[in-house]
Amino acid sequence: HKLIIFCVITACLITGLLVALLTPEKYESMATVLIQETDLLSGSQLRFVPNYPQREELEMLRRRISSHEFLVRLVDSLSIKNNPKLAALIQQTRYEHPGIEPQIIAEQKYVEHLRRLISARLVSYNMIEIKASGPTAHEAYLLARAVTKMAIEESMQNQEKTISAASTFSTQQVELYKKNLAEAENRLFAF
């Protein structure tokens, strides 16, 4: 009995060690982004666009992070094109599909690769958690930092557009009120 138990325990230990040694290391880096609501009227809780809660804006940003366009821009900002495994996969796909342009194949493979490495989720009504994984801790960190930087830049651009739209709307309203006031004064003087 002792020999059987010893053999089973030894086999389990060897299997565990093999799995641990053969499983590639995978590191994760995480960033949490807090998006503050743009308050267009100081002290007001009203938003410029009614019935458009901040959670929906964050959900749009989360979806945007995993969008094809966002990931293509991310590929351009990273050194992902130097990855030998991806280069081999792209070459293999080019041989399998010779009618498709190589640039389109490469772009699609880079985007698929990034989608496997990146995830974004809503943590609360004003926070997004971005996770990136990589073969080294440094690569995971660089990827998370690049995604976070691009997401923040995009959020800032959206806020600038909202402020610009509010400013344009306010200017138009002031001009309209000036015109209405001038017409009312003219009618008053005519009376």
Phi, psi and chi 1 to 4 in degrees:
 res  aa     phi    psi   chi1   chi2   chi3   chi4
   1 HIS       -  -41.6  -77.0  -60.2      -      -
   2 LYS   -62.8  -37.0  -70.0 -178.1 -179.0 -177.2
   3 LEU   -66.6  -40.0 -177.8   61.5      -      -
   4 ILE   -65.3  -45.7  -66.4  173.7      -      -
   5 ILE   -63.2  -42.4  -67.2  174.1      -      -
   6 PHE   -61.6  -42.6  177.0   74.4      -      -
   7 CYS   -65.4  -41.7  -70.8      -      -      -
   8 VAL   -65.1  -45.4  170.2      -      -      -
   9 ILE   -64.4  -42.7  -69.0  174.3      -      -
  10 THR   -63.4  -42.7  -55.3      -      -      -
  11 ALA   -62.9  -41.0      -      -      -      -
  12 CYS   -65.4  -42.9  -70.9      -      -      -
  13 LEU   -63.6  -44.0  -75.3  173.8      -      -
  14 ILE   -64.6  -42.7  -69.0  172.9      -      -
  15 THR   -62.3  -44.1  -56.8      -      -      -
  16 GLY   -61.8  -43.8      -      -      -      -
  17 LEU   -64.6  -41.3  -75.4  173.3      -      -
  18 LEU   -63.4  -44.1  -76.5  174.9      -      -
  19 VAL   -62.0  -44.4  168.3      -      -      -
  20 ALA   -64.2  -38.9      -      -      -      -
  21 LEU   -78.0  -32.1  -67.4  174.4      -      -
  22 LEU   -89.1  -16.5  -63.6  176.4      -      -
  23 THR   -77.3  124.4  -56.9      -      -      -
  24 PRO   -66.8  144.3   21.0  -27.3      -      -
  25 GLU   -71.0  142.6  -68.6 -177.3   -5.0      -
  26 LYS  -136.7  122.8 -175.2  177.1  177.4 -177.5
  27 TYR  -108.1  149.4  -64.4   89.4      -      -
  28 GLU  -123.8  145.0  -78.5 -169.0   -8.9      -
  29 SER  -129.0  142.0 -176.7      -      -      -
  30 MET  -132.2  142.4 -177.2  176.8   66.8      -
  31 ALA  -133.7  141.9      -      -      -      -
  32 THR  -115.0  127.6  -56.5      -      -      -
  33 VAL  -109.9  125.7  179.6      -      -      -
  34 LEU   -98.2  122.9  170.7   69.9      -      -
  35 ILE  -106.6  117.4  -51.9  -72.5      -      -
  36 GLN   -88.7  142.7  -69.7 -174.3  -27.1      -
  37 GLU   -71.8  135.0 -173.5  172.5   -3.2      -
  38 THR   -78.8  118.8  -55.5      -      -      -
  39 ASP   -98.9  104.8 -149.8    2.5      -      -
  40 LEU   -77.3  -26.9  -62.4  174.7      -      -
  41 LEU  -113.9  115.9  -58.2  172.6      -      -
  42 SER   -56.4  134.4   63.6      -      -      -
  43 GLY    76.8    0.9      -      -      -      -
  44 SER   -99.6  148.4  170.1      -      -      -
  45 GLN   -97.8    1.1  -64.6  -57.7  -44.6      -
  46 LEU   -79.1  147.2  -60.4  174.4      -      -
  47 ARG  -105.6  159.2  -62.1 -164.1   37.0   89.0
  48 PHE   -62.4  -44.0  177.5   67.0      -      -
  49 VAL  -101.5  112.8 -179.7      -      -      -
  50 PRO   -67.8  152.7   20.3  -26.4      -      -
  51 ASN    58.6   35.0  -60.6  -36.9      -      -
  52 TYR  -129.8   81.9 -167.1   69.1      -      -
  53 PRO   -66.7  158.1    8.7   -8.9      -      -
  54 GLN   -64.4  -30.8 -173.6  174.5    9.1      -
  55 ARG   -59.8  -38.5 -173.4  163.9 -176.2   86.6
  56 GLU   -66.2  -37.8  -71.7 -178.8   29.3      -
  57 GLU   -62.6  -42.6  -69.8  176.8   27.1      -
  58 LEU   -66.5  -38.0  -75.3  173.9      -      -
  59 GLU   -64.3  -38.9  179.5   60.4   28.1      -
  60 MET   -64.0  -41.4  -77.3  178.4   28.6      -
  61 LEU   -65.1  -40.6 -178.6   60.0      -      -
  62 ARG   -61.6  -45.0 -173.5 -164.4   64.0   76.2
  63 ARG   -66.1  -35.9  -78.5 -171.4  -58.5 -123.3
  64 ARG   -63.8  -35.6 -176.6   82.9  177.1  120.2
  65 ILE   -60.8  -34.0  -71.4  171.0      -      -
  66 SER   -96.7    7.6   61.0      -      -      -
  67 SER   -74.4  157.6   73.0      -      -      -
  68 HIS   -60.2  -45.9 -173.3   84.1      -      -
  69 GLU   -62.5  -44.4  -61.7   81.8   19.5      -
  70 PHE   -61.1  -45.2 -174.3   92.4      -      -
  71 LEU   -69.7  -32.7  -65.8  175.2      -      -
  72 VAL   -64.6  -43.1  166.4      -      -      -
  73 ARG   -63.1  -36.7  -75.5 -167.7   -0.4 -118.6
  74 LEU   -65.6  -40.7 -174.2   60.2      -      -
  75 VAL   -58.0  -42.5  165.2      -      -      -
  76 ASP   -64.8  -27.9  -67.5  -21.8      -      -
  77 SER   -91.0   -8.1   71.8      -      -      -
  78 LEU  -110.8  170.2  -62.8  171.4      -      -
  79 SER   -97.2   36.1   61.3      -      -      -
  80 ILE   -69.9  -22.4 -165.2  169.8      -      -
  81 LYS   -69.8  -12.1  -66.2 -179.6  179.8 -179.9
  82 ASN   -90.6    2.3  -60.3  -27.2      -      -
  83 ASN   -72.7  115.5 -174.2  -33.5      -      -
  84 PRO   -65.7  -33.3   16.1  -22.6      -      -
  85 LYS   -65.8  -42.0  -70.5 -179.5 -177.7  178.5
  86 LEU   -67.3  -38.3  -80.5  176.6      -      -
  87 ALA   -61.5  -41.4      -      -      -      -
  88 ALA   -66.6  -40.8      -      -      -      -
  89 LEU   -64.1  -39.7 -178.0   61.1      -      -
  90 ILE   -65.5  -42.6  -69.6  167.4      -      -
  91 GLN   -61.9  -43.4  -81.0  -66.5   19.1      -
  92 GLN   -61.7  -44.3  177.2 -173.5   -3.5      -
  93 THR   -65.4  -36.2  -53.0      -      -      -
  94 ARG   -62.5  -39.4  -75.6  178.1   60.6 -168.2
  95 TYR   -69.7  -35.2  -70.1  127.1      -      -
  96 GLU   -73.6  -30.1  -67.6  171.8    0.6      -
  97 HIS  -130.2   74.5  -55.9  -76.9      -      -
  98 PRO   -68.4  -17.7   22.6  -29.5      -      -
  99 GLY   -79.8  -12.3      -      -      -      -
 100 ILE   -94.7  139.0  -59.1  174.9      -      -
 101 GLU   -60.0  136.8  -69.4 -177.2   39.3      -
 102 PRO   -58.7  -35.5  -20.9   28.3      -      -
 103 GLN   -64.2  -39.2 -178.3 -179.2   -2.0      -
 104 ILE   -67.7  -41.4  -66.8  173.8      -      -
 105 ILE   -62.4  -47.7  -68.0  172.6      -      -
 106 ALA   -60.7  -46.2      -      -      -      -
 107 GLU   -59.0  -45.0 -178.3  178.5  -72.6      -
 108 GLN   -64.2  -41.8 -173.3   61.5   34.6      -
 109 LYS   -67.3  -39.1  -68.2  -60.9  175.6 -175.7
 110 TYR   -63.2  -44.0  -68.1  139.6      -      -
 111 VAL   -65.1  -43.7  166.7      -      -      -
 112 GLU   -60.0  -41.7  -72.0  172.9    5.0      -
 113 HIS   -61.2  -46.4  177.6   69.6      -      -
 114 LEU   -65.7  -36.4  -73.7  174.7      -      -
 115 ARG   -62.3  -32.5  -80.3 -161.8  177.4  120.0
 116 ARG   -72.8  -26.9  -76.2 -169.0  -63.9  -86.6
 117 LEU   -92.8  -19.3  -62.0  178.0      -      -
 118 ILE  -118.2  139.8  -61.8  168.8      -      -
 119 SER  -141.7  149.6   68.3      -      -      -
 120 ALA  -137.3  138.3      -      -      -      -
 121 ARG  -144.4  154.1   70.6 -179.3 -175.9   96.8
 122 LEU   -78.5  130.0  -62.8  176.6      -      -
 123 VAL   -97.2  -40.7  178.9      -      -      -
 124 SER  -150.3 -170.9   68.4      -      -      -
 125 TYR   -65.7  -16.9   74.7   95.2      -      -
 126 ASN  -135.1   20.4   64.0  -14.5      -      -
 127 MET  -134.8  138.9  -69.4  173.2   35.9      -
 128 ILE  -119.2  135.7  -66.7  179.1      -      -
 129 GLU  -103.8  125.8  180.0 -177.9   85.2      -
 130 ILE  -113.3  125.4  -62.5  170.2      -      -
 131 LYS  -116.4  138.7  -79.8 -173.0 -175.2  177.3
 132 ALA  -134.6  140.6      -      -      -      -
 133 SER  -121.0  159.4   58.0      -      -      -
 134 GLY  -164.2  169.8      -      -      -      -
 135 PRO   -71.1  -20.9   21.7  -28.6      -      -
 136 THR  -129.1  159.1   66.1      -      -      -
 137 ALA   -63.0  -38.0      -      -      -      -
 138 HIS   -65.5  -42.8 -174.8   67.5      -      -
 139 GLU   -65.3  -39.4  -74.0 -177.2   31.6      -
 140 ALA   -63.7  -42.1      -      -      -      -
 141 TYR   -62.5  -46.6  163.4   74.4      -      -
 142 LEU   -62.1  -39.7  -69.9  176.4      -      -
 143 LEU   -66.8  -45.7 -177.9   56.9      -      -
 144 ALA   -62.4  -40.9      -      -      -      -
 145 ARG   -64.6  -42.5 -174.5  177.4   72.9  176.4
 146 ALA   -65.3  -43.8      -      -      -      -
 147 VAL   -64.2  -44.1  172.1      -      -      -
 148 THR   -62.8  -44.6  -57.1      -      -      -
 149 LYS   -60.6  -45.8 -179.0 -179.2  175.0 -171.0
 150 MET   -66.2  -37.9  -74.8  178.3   57.5      -
 151 ALA   -65.8  -41.1      -      -      -      -
 152 ILE   -65.8  -43.2  -70.7  170.5      -      -
 153 GLU   -60.3  -41.9  -72.5  171.3   -3.1      -
 154 GLU   -66.1  -40.6 -167.2  155.1  -52.4      -
 155 SER   -62.9  -42.2  175.6      -      -      -
 156 MET   -64.6  -39.8  -71.9  172.6   55.5      -
 157 GLN   -62.5  -41.8  -71.8  172.6   -6.8      -
 158 ASN   -63.3  -40.8  -72.1  -19.3      -      -
 159 GLN   -66.2  -38.7  -74.1 -177.2   -8.8      -
 160 GLU   -63.4  -39.8  -73.1  172.9    2.5      -
 161 LYS   -63.5  -41.4  -73.3  177.8 -173.4  176.3
 162 THR   -64.0  -44.0  -59.0      -      -      -
 163 ILE   -65.5  -40.7  -69.3  169.3      -      -
 164 SER   -63.0  -42.8  176.0      -      -      -
 165 ALA   -63.8  -41.4      -      -      -      -
 166 ALA   -64.6  -40.9      -      -      -      -
 167 SER   -64.3  -45.1  175.7      -      -      -
 168 THR   -61.7  -44.2  -58.1      -      -      -
 169 PHE   -61.2  -45.3  176.8   75.8      -      -
 170 SER   -62.1  -43.0  -64.4      -      -      -
 171 THR   -62.3  -43.5  -56.9      -      -      -
 172 GLN   -63.4  -40.6  -70.0  172.1  -12.2      -
 173 GLN   -65.5  -40.8  -70.8  -62.8  -53.1      -
 174 VAL   -61.8  -44.1  166.7      -      -      -
 175 GLU   -63.5  -41.0  -67.2  -60.2  -39.6      -
 176 LEU   -64.1  -43.8 -178.9   64.8      -      -
 177 TYR   -65.0  -37.8  -70.3  138.6      -      -
 178 LYS   -62.3  -43.5  -78.9 -177.8 -177.0  178.3
 179 LYS   -64.1  -46.2  179.6 -177.3  168.3 -168.6
 180 ASN   -63.1  -38.5  -70.8  -16.5      -      -
 181 LEU   -65.2  -43.7 -178.3   60.7      -      -
 182 ALA   -62.7  -41.8      -      -      -      -
 183 GLU   -64.9  -40.9  -72.1  175.4    2.5      -
 184 ALA   -65.8  -40.5      -      -      -      -
 185 GLU   -64.5  -40.8  -74.3  176.6  -14.4      -
 186 ASN   -62.9  -40.6  -70.7  -21.1      -      -
 187 ARG   -67.2  -37.0  -78.2 -166.0  -55.8 -106.8
 188 LEU   -65.2  -44.5 -177.9   63.1      -      -
 189 PHE   -67.0  -33.4  -71.5  131.1      -      -
 190 ALA   -70.7  -27.4      -      -      -      -
 191 PHE   -75.1      -  179.9   67.6      -      -
